């Protein structure tokens, strides 16, 4: 895949993205690559709101954004409050703050683009789904969506957080600046609260959905992903399940089928944007 031209990166020139980056810096995000960013190819009329996962940063969505830009699709990656700062900061955040950050991103895109899509990674999927019942997304692409976390103690995070505030999970080599090695149990509790809301709202989500999961996922229960798709009210639901070699984080280079997924996600948008769209249900 080609690298996007610097002129496509309007992170520091688009007023809306500038505002998001300024807010993130004020919240304590110091690494440049962890800030919100925006890629906008010339004459792009379609845009995607990109939402990273729990304990991650917008960096997680960069390769996807570059792939979309090569196809002439703009994107804006938001930074969820408490991410890219410290585990202690994340421990004090509520899921409603994350949702508010996504709403800000949507409103920025809505000023400039005719069609807005959402693409989320893991918990980012859940946040997009909570918005989709009230905001007119043209479609959503979900990377590793879920309704259950695999860890057996995850449902009890609200009780455990006072005794064991953090779960230690060593980060992969070279990713210490991108992911926390301590997950606050208070944050897991917020995900549990978010999941309750998502389950209730899924039947009211009616925009087209494309979802990907891998059987090698050691973070979430992929059977719950099937349940999530069944509960959606959308008449267009495409769920692609990959094999045991595919991990949880699907947007990074570690996913050997990343480009195939990105190609399908881009084609999904292009087909929906085409006159007399005929996206098929699976």
C-alpha positions as CSV (number, residue, x, y, z in Angstrom):
1,X,0.0,0.0,0.0
2,X,1.3,3.5,-0.8
3,X,1.9,6.0,1.9
4,X,-0.5,8.9,1.9
5,X,0.7,12.2,0.6
6,X,1.5,14.8,3.3
7,X,-1.1,17.1,1.7
8,X,-3.8,14.6,2.5
9,X,-3.0,14.8,6.2
10,X,-4.9,17.9,7.3
11,X,-4.6,17.2,11.1
12,X,-3.0,20.6,11.7
13,X,-4.9,22.6,9.1
14,X,-8.6,21.5,9.5
15,X,-10.1,23.7,12.3
16,X,-12.2,20.8,13.7
17,X,-9.3,18.4,14.0
18,X,-7.1,21.2,15.4
19,X,-9.6,21.6,18.2
20,X,-9.7,17.9,19.0
21,X,-5.9,17.8,19.1
22,X,-5.7,20.8,21.3
23,X,-8.2,19.3,23.7
24,X,-6.2,16.0,23.8
25,X,-3.0,17.9,24.5
26,X,-4.8,19.8,27.3
27,X,-5.9,16.4,28.7
28,X,-2.3,15.2,28.8
29,X,-1.7,13.4,25.5
30,X,2.0,14.2,24.7
31,X,2.9,11.7,22.0
32,X,2.2,13.2,18.6
33,X,1.2,9.8,17.1
34,X,-1.5,9.4,19.8
35,X,-3.3,12.6,19.0
36,X,-6.5,12.7,16.9
37,X,-5.8,13.0,13.2
38,X,-7.6,13.6,9.9
39,X,-6.8,12.5,6.4
40,X,-8.7,14.2,3.6
41,X,-8.0,13.3,-0.1
42,X,-8.8,16.1,-2.6
43,X,-12.5,16.3,-3.4
44,X,-13.5,13.6,-0.9
45,X,-17.3,13.6,-0.3
46,X,-17.4,10.6,2.0
47,X,-15.8,10.5,5.4
48,X,-15.3,7.8,8.1
49,X,-15.2,8.4,11.8
50,X,-12.5,6.2,13.3
51,X,-12.7,5.0,17.0
52,X,-9.9,3.1,18.7
53,X,-10.3,0.5,21.4
54,X,-9.9,0.4,25.2
55,X,-6.4,1.4,26.5
56,X,-5.3,2.2,22.9
57,X,-5.0,5.5,20.9
58,X,-5.8,6.9,17.5
59,X,-2.5,5.4,16.3
60,X,-4.3,2.0,16.2
61,X,-6.4,3.3,13.3
62,X,-3.7,4.9,11.2
63,X,-3.1,2.1,8.7
64,X,-6.9,1.9,8.1
65,X,-7.1,5.7,7.6
66,X,-4.2,5.5,5.0
67,X,-5.9,2.7,3.2
68,X,-9.2,4.7,3.0
69,X,-7.3,7.8,1.8
70,X,-5.9,5.8,-1.1
71,X,-9.5,5.1,-2.1
72,X,-10.4,8.8,-1.9
73,X,-12.3,8.5,1.4
74,X,-11.6,11.0,4.2
75,X,-11.3,10.0,7.8
76,X,-11.1,11.5,11.3
77,X,-9.7,9.5,14.2
78,X,-10.8,10.7,17.6
79,X,-9.0,10.1,20.9
80,X,-11.2,8.8,23.8
81,X,-10.7,10.7,27.1
82,X,-8.3,8.9,29.4
83,X,-6.3,7.3,26.5
84,X,-2.8,8.3,25.6
85,X,-2.3,9.8,29.0
86,X,-2.1,7.3,32.0
87,X,-4.0,4.4,33.5
88,X,-4.8,6.6,36.4
89,X,-6.5,9.1,34.2
90,X,-8.5,6.4,32.4
91,X,-9.6,5.0,35.8
92,X,-11.4,8.2,36.5
93,X,-13.3,8.4,33.2
94,X,-16.9,7.4,32.3
95,X,-18.1,5.8,29.1
96,X,-20.3,8.9,28.5
97,X,-17.1,10.9,28.1
98,X,-15.9,8.6,25.4
99,X,-19.3,8.8,23.7
100,X,-19.1,12.6,23.9
101,X,-15.8,12.6,22.1
102,X,-17.3,10.5,19.3
103,X,-20.2,12.9,19.0
104,X,-17.7,15.8,18.6
105,X,-16.0,14.0,15.8
106,X,-19.3,13.3,14.1
107,X,-20.3,16.9,14.3
108,X,-17.0,18.0,12.8
109,X,-17.4,15.6,9.8
110,X,-21.1,16.5,9.4
111,X,-20.1,20.1,8.5
112,X,-18.0,19.1,5.5
113,X,-19.1,15.8,4.1
114,X,-22.3,14.4,2.4
115,X,-22.0,10.9,3.8
116,X,-20.5,9.7,7.1
117,X,-19.6,6.2,8.1
118,X,-18.2,4.8,11.3
119,X,-15.4,2.3,11.8
120,X,-14.5,1.1,15.3
121,X,-12.0,-1.3,16.9
122,X,-13.3,-3.4,19.7
123,X,-14.8,-1.1,22.4
124,X,-14.9,1.6,19.7
125,X,-17.5,-0.5,17.9
126,X,-19.8,-0.4,21.0
127,X,-19.5,3.4,21.2
128,X,-20.4,3.8,17.5
129,X,-23.4,1.5,18.0
130,X,-24.7,3.6,20.8
131,X,-24.6,6.7,18.5
132,X,-26.0,4.9,15.4
133,X,-29.6,4.9,16.6
134,X,-29.7,8.7,16.8
135,X,-27.2,9.8,14.2
136,X,-27.6,9.1,10.5
137,X,-24.5,7.0,9.8
138,X,-24.6,5.6,6.2
139,X,-23.1,2.4,7.6
140,X,-20.8,1.0,10.2
141,X,-17.7,-1.3,9.9
142,X,-17.0,-3.1,13.2
143,X,-13.6,-4.7,13.9
144,X,-13.8,-7.3,16.7
145,X,-17.2,-6.2,18.1
146,X,-18.4,-8.1,21.2
147,X,-20.9,-8.3,24.0
148,X,-18.7,-10.3,26.4
149,X,-15.1,-10.1,27.5
150,X,-13.4,-13.4,27.8
151,X,-11.8,-12.8,31.2
152,X,-14.0,-14.6,33.8
153,X,-13.8,-11.8,36.3
154,X,-14.6,-9.0,33.9
155,X,-18.4,-8.9,34.8
156,X,-17.4,-8.3,38.4
157,X,-15.0,-5.4,37.8
158,X,-17.3,-3.0,39.6
159,X,-16.8,-5.0,42.8
160,X,-13.2,-5.9,42.4
161,X,-11.8,-2.4,41.4
162,X,-11.6,-1.3,45.1
163,X,-9.5,-4.3,46.0
164,X,-7.5,-4.7,42.8
165,X,-7.5,-1.4,40.9
166,X,-5.4,-2.6,37.9
167,X,-5.0,-5.7,35.7
168,X,-1.3,-5.9,34.6
169,X,-1.0,-7.0,31.0
170,X,2.5,-6.5,29.5
171,X,2.4,-4.6,26.2
172,X,3.9,-6.0,23.1
173,X,7.5,-5.0,22.1
174,X,7.6,-1.5,20.8
175,X,4.1,-0.6,21.8
176,X,4.6,0.9,25.3
177,X,3.7,4.3,24.0
178,X,0.5,3.1,22.3
179,X,-1.1,0.8,24.9
180,X,-1.3,0.8,28.7
181,X,0.3,-2.2,30.4
182,X,-2.1,-1.7,33.3
183,X,-5.8,-1.8,32.6
184,X,-7.9,0.0,35.3
185,X,-10.7,-2.2,36.6
186,X,-12.8,1.0,36.8
187,X,-12.5,1.2,33.1
188,X,-13.7,-2.4,32.6
189,X,-16.6,-1.5,34.9
190,X,-17.4,1.4,32.5
191,X,-17.4,-1.1,29.6
192,X,-19.8,-3.3,31.5
193,X,-22.1,-0.3,31.9
194,X,-21.7,0.5,28.2
195,X,-22.6,-3.1,27.2
196,X,-25.9,-2.8,29.1
197,X,-26.8,0.2,27.0
198,X,-25.6,-1.3,23.8
199,X,-27.7,-4.5,24.2
200,X,-30.8,-2.5,24.8
201,X,-30.2,-0.3,21.7
202,X,-29.1,-2.8,19.1
203,X,-32.6,-3.5,17.7
204,X,-32.9,0.2,16.9
205,X,-29.7,0.3,14.8
206,X,-30.8,0.0,11.2
207,X,-27.9,1.2,9.1
208,X,-25.9,-1.3,7.0
209,X,-23.3,-3.2,9.1
210,X,-20.1,-5.0,8.1
211,X,-18.3,-6.8,11.0
212,X,-15.1,-8.8,11.3
213,X,-13.9,-11.2,14.0
214,X,-11.0,-13.7,14.3
215,X,-11.1,-17.1,16.0
216,X,-7.7,-16.3,17.5
217,X,-9.2,-13.5,19.6
218,X,-8.0,-13.9,23.2
219,X,-9.7,-10.8,24.5
220,X,-13.4,-11.1,23.7
221,X,-15.9,-13.9,23.2
222,X,-16.6,-14.1,19.5
223,X,-19.8,-16.1,20.1
224,X,-21.1,-12.9,21.6
225,X,-20.2,-11.1,18.4
226,X,-22.6,-13.4,16.6
227,X,-25.2,-12.6,19.2
228,X,-24.6,-8.9,18.6
229,X,-25.2,-9.2,14.9
230,X,-28.4,-11.2,15.5
231,X,-29.7,-8.4,17.7
232,X,-29.1,-5.6,15.3
233,X,-32.2,-4.2,13.6
234,X,-30.4,-3.5,10.3
235,X,-31.7,-5.4,7.2
236,X,-28.1,-5.4,5.9
237,X,-25.7,-7.4,8.1
238,X,-22.5,-8.9,6.9
239,X,-20.4,-10.8,9.4
240,X,-17.0,-12.1,8.3
241,X,-15.3,-14.7,10.7
242,X,-11.6,-15.4,10.1
243,X,-9.6,-18.3,11.4
244,X,-7.5,-19.0,14.5
245,X,-4.4,-17.1,13.1
246,X,-6.3,-13.8,13.4
247,X,-5.9,-11.8,16.7
248,X,-8.1,-9.4,18.5
249,X,-6.6,-6.1,17.1
250,X,-7.4,-6.2,13.4
251,X,-6.2,-2.8,12.3
252,X,-2.5,-3.4,13.0
253,X,0.2,-5.1,10.9
254,X,0.1,-8.1,13.2
255,X,-3.2,-9.1,11.4
256,X,-2.1,-11.2,8.4
257,X,-5.5,-10.6,6.7
258,X,-5.5,-6.8,7.4
259,X,-5.4,-5.7,3.8
260,X,-8.2,-8.1,2.8
261,X,-10.4,-6.7,5.6
262,X,-9.5,-3.1,4.6
263,X,-10.3,-3.8,1.0
264,X,-13.7,-5.3,1.9
265,X,-14.5,-2.4,4.3
266,X,-13.6,0.1,1.5
267,X,-15.7,-1.8,-1.0
268,X,-18.6,-1.8,1.4
269,X,-18.6,2.0,1.5
270,X,-18.1,2.3,-2.2
271,X,-21.0,0.0,-3.0
272,X,-23.3,1.8,-0.6
273,X,-22.3,5.1,-2.2
274,X,-22.9,3.8,-5.7
275,X,-26.3,4.6,-7.4
276,X,-28.8,1.8,-6.9
277,X,-26.7,0.2,-4.2
278,X,-27.3,-3.6,-3.9
279,X,-25.3,-4.5,-0.8
280,X,-26.2,-8.1,0.0
281,X,-27.3,-9.5,3.4
282,X,-25.4,-12.6,4.7
